[in-house]
Amino acid sequence: MAKGKKNSGFQKQGAVMARFKKDAKGNTRNSAVAQAIRAGKQKAEYQKKRAEKEAAPVMSYMFLTTGE
């Protein structure tokens, strides 16, 4: 049977999850949760702009000259 250590992976995981819960309830702007939410919003905006850009038709002048 394995020895139970105070700094085992399970204990560290619990500490990280507890910190996330604490940050989610707090109102600090620099918490890990707040930063992740802001990053998610920025990523969504970027993906939306990129999708609009890719959806626009692109004219191929090579096709007009060679037919390929």
Residue frames as qw, qx, qy, qz and C-alpha x, y, z in Angstrom:
[[0.000, 0.889, 0.458, 0.000, 0.00, 0.00, 0.00],
 [0.407, 0.543, -0.022, 0.734, 1.31, 3.43, -0.93],
 [0.335, -0.379, -0.444, 0.740, 2.26, 5.91, 1.72],
 [0.075, 0.889, 0.427, 0.148, 0.00, 8.92, 1.94],
 [0.467, -0.026, -0.069, 0.881, 2.00, 12.07, 1.44],
 [0.021, 0.694, 0.363, -0.621, 0.90, 15.54, 2.30],
 [0.177, 0.626, -0.290, -0.702, 1.95, 16.89, -1.12],
 [0.474, 0.156, 0.832, 0.242, 0.54, 14.11, -3.25],
 [0.007, 0.136, 0.555, 0.821, -1.03, 14.88, -6.63],
 [0.251, -0.613, -0.728, -0.179, -4.49, 14.38, -5.20],
 [0.333, -0.679, -0.356, 0.549, -3.85, 16.96, -2.47],
 [0.194, -0.264, 0.261, 0.908, -2.42, 19.45, -4.99],
 [0.072, -0.354, -0.703, -0.613, -5.39, 18.97, -7.28],
 [0.298, -0.711, -0.627, 0.109, -7.73, 19.68, -4.40],
 [0.311, -0.562, -0.113, 0.758, -5.80, 22.84, -3.57],
 [0.098, -0.018, 0.479, 0.872, -6.01, 24.08, -7.16],
 [0.191, -0.524, -0.727, -0.400, -9.75, 23.43, -7.35],
 [0.337, -0.706, -0.488, 0.386, -10.29, 25.16, -4.01],
 [0.246, -0.380, 0.104, 0.886, -8.37, 28.20, -5.29],
 [0.026, -0.227, -0.630, -0.742, -10.51, 28.31, -8.44],
 [0.280, -0.662, -0.690, -0.085, -13.68, 28.19, -6.33],
 [0.343, -0.637, -0.271, 0.635, -12.40, 30.97, -4.10],
 [0.170, -0.194, 0.329, 0.909, -11.43, 33.12, -7.09],
 [0.076, -0.417, -0.726, -0.541, -14.79, 32.54, -8.76],
 [0.305, -0.754, -0.573, 0.101, -16.62, 33.88, -5.71],
 [0.376, -0.528, -0.081, 0.757, -14.27, 36.83, -5.25],
 [0.363, 0.894, 0.246, -0.087, -14.29, 40.08, -7.14],
 [0.368, -0.625, 0.409, 0.553, -10.59, 40.44, -7.94],
 [0.621, 0.708, -0.108, -0.319, -9.80, 41.23, -11.55],
 [0.257, 0.655, -0.707, -0.069, -6.50, 39.37, -11.59],
 [0.706, -0.199, 0.639, -0.232, -7.71, 36.01, -10.36],
 [0.207, -0.163, 0.881, 0.394, -7.11, 32.95, -12.52],
 [0.321, 0.532, 0.781, -0.059, -10.83, 32.54, -13.17],
 [0.216, 0.857, 0.144, -0.444, -11.27, 36.17, -14.27],
 [0.043, -0.592, 0.602, 0.534, -8.27, 35.93, -16.58],
 [0.269, 0.083, 0.926, 0.251, -9.60, 32.72, -18.11],
 [0.318, 0.706, 0.594, -0.217, -13.02, 34.28, -18.70],
 [0.144, 0.835, -0.148, -0.511, -11.46, 37.34, -20.37],
 [0.144, -0.388, 0.788, 0.455, -9.23, 35.15, -22.52],
 [0.344, 0.334, 0.875, 0.066, -12.25, 33.08, -23.58],
 [0.298, 0.825, 0.341, -0.337, -14.17, 36.20, -24.62],
 [0.042, 0.743, -0.429, -0.513, -11.21, 37.52, -26.59],
 [0.256, -0.142, 0.899, 0.326, -10.78, 34.17, -28.30],
 [0.380, 0.560, 0.730, -0.097, -14.46, 34.05, -29.25],
 [0.238, 0.868, 0.034, -0.435, -14.25, 37.54, -30.78],
 [0.085, -0.573, 0.674, 0.458, -11.12, 36.58, -32.71],
 [0.328, 0.105, 0.920, 0.189, -12.68, 33.38, -34.03],
 [0.373, 0.725, 0.518, -0.259, -15.80, 35.27, -35.09],
 [0.170, 0.832, -0.247, -0.466, -13.75, 37.82, -37.05],
 [0.175, -0.381, 0.833, 0.361, -11.66, 35.06, -38.60],
 [0.410, 0.348, 0.843, 0.006, -14.76, 33.09, -39.64],
 [0.355, 0.832, 0.249, -0.346, -16.23, 36.19, -41.30],
 [0.038, 0.735, -0.509, -0.446, -12.96, 36.80, -43.12],
 [0.248, -0.164, 0.920, 0.255, -12.75, 33.20, -44.33],
 [0.445, 0.515, 0.710, -0.182, -16.40, 33.16, -45.41],
 [0.297, 0.782, -0.086, -0.541, -15.83, 36.02, -47.86],
 [0.876, 0.409, 0.212, 0.144, -15.29, 34.81, -51.46],
 [0.391, -0.623, 0.404, 0.544, -11.76, 35.14, -52.77],
 [0.656, 0.723, -0.056, -0.210, -11.04, 36.10, -56.37],
 [0.728, -0.263, 0.485, 0.407, -8.37, 34.03, -58.08],
 [0.334, 0.791, -0.246, -0.450, -6.71, 35.95, -60.89],
 [0.179, -0.359, 0.876, 0.267, -4.70, 32.84, -61.78],
 [0.471, 0.358, 0.800, -0.096, -7.95, 31.09, -62.65],
 [0.419, 0.807, 0.164, -0.384, -8.95, 33.92, -64.99],
 [0.170, 0.742, -0.538, -0.361, -5.65, 33.71, -66.90],
 [0.028, 0.319, -0.934, -0.162, -5.10, 29.94, -67.01],
 [0.731, -0.101, -0.355, -0.574, -8.54, 28.47, -66.40],
 [0.634, -0.023, -0.742, 0.217, -7.17, 26.22, -63.63]]
